[in-house]
Amino acid sequence: MYGKLNILFYPKKLRSDTDGKAMIYARVTINGKRSEFSLGRRVEEQRWDSRGGKLRGTTTEVSNFNRFLDNVKNRLYDIYDSLLKEREDISAAIIKNIYLGKEGKEYMLLEIFQEHNDEIESLLGKGFTKGTLQRYKAAYKHVSAYIIQNYHRNDIPVRRVDHKFITGLEFFLKSQRNCEHNTAIKYVVNFKKIMRIALANEWITKDPFFHWKASWKTKEKQYLTQTELDALRDKKSFLPRLDLVRDVFVFCCYTGLAYSDVQQLKEEHIIIGVNGDRWIKMPRKKTKAISSIPLLAPAEEIILKYRSHPYVLDGKGVLPVLTNQKSNAYLKEIADVCGINKNLTTHLARHTFATTVTLSNGVSISTVSKMLGHRSLKTTQIYAKVLDSKIAEEMDRLKEKIKPVENSNPKDEGSIEN
């Protein structure tokens, strides 16, 4: 339901106005939102009737000016009436732009999305990463496929995006693109940014995401137990390619570094800490937050093992790290060799550091948060929840072993012991 159109004329005196005259502006208001523009006419401020919104006087000059204001008002009402019949969206900004001759372009959804992605690509390394660009490119492809399937068009006007479009997109991602719940939500959140851009530029009049809220499903993070970590660390009969990947994985288990960070780890990031021991101190690639991590013995042993590797001698990094894709492929082989029935990935090492290596051994959650380079303690608390579930699981097994003691000589009810 569209609100009533209100039009107000008023004088605005600028600093450069020293002759007692002021510029007349028109203010268009719909549903509490307004848009203003200059009429390009100046009048003597003292002759302006603020209550009537016109000039005082009976001269021909005054009559002509007031007739000009009436024509402007009539034109604005005509535009409003036409929009009621022709368009789904009406705003003060749209009426202003049509009056000024600026309303002619129909802003298309995928065009805006592509322009956004092009801007990110031009800013790679300057606040944006390749991973961010890849996510938005994937989101673009999903939205494009959704429009083709549901609207039978290659693109649609951005003003046609509504709550139904958003919920339909979420369903499409899950049913047609086989996305898990959280993955689908991530793509919708990526798309939400595009609509925020459209709203900020007044290409749409209301936020179609107003009644949509991201609902994330809590997924328990996998990690290695100490027994599994020891088995992986102590295994000797690995092929050289698997041995390297195993060592880098174990290094991450004892430092908490994400894969993208261990790739960038250089000697300059290893410093002498406040306690006189060697620490890793470096900004995370993902968030730029500083990670401060004392080097534990297993991590130091791995650094020493590769000190004479050509990759390290050339100053490329502290460890020779393979690509993420190859590492994850080899980790599946490593899991089979070690008899670990878990989906080993490079990121699982970070989870193992947070749970098995630190929190399980009494390290405070605030300290773990600092080492992981988390900006918020809430992010780290996810790992504490994982540990709570582990405690509950192990205690349930303990309850099965410790049965309640049965009374072999139950007393009769009502009997009294002297």
MOMO-V881256 format. One line per field, one symbol per residue. ss: DSSP state (@ for helix, = for strand, . for the rest). A space follows every 10 residues. Layout:
ss: ???
//
This chain:
ss: .....===== ==........ ========== ..======== ====@@@==. ...==....@ @@@@@@@@@@ @@@@@@@@@@ @@@@@@.... .@@@@@@@@. .......=@@ @@@@@@@@@@ @@.=...=.@ @@@@@@@@@@ @@@@@@@@@@ @.....=@@@ ..@@@@@@@@ @@@@@..... @@@@@@@@@@ @@@@@@@@@@ .......... .......... .....@@@@@ @@@@.....@ @@@@@@@@@@ @@@.....@@ @@@@..@@@= ==.....=== ===......= ====..@@@@ @@@@@....@ @@@....... ...@@@@@@@ @@@@@@@@.. .......@@@ @@@@@@@@@@ @...@@@@@@ @@....@@@@ @@@@@@@@@@ @@@@@@@@@@ @......... ........
//
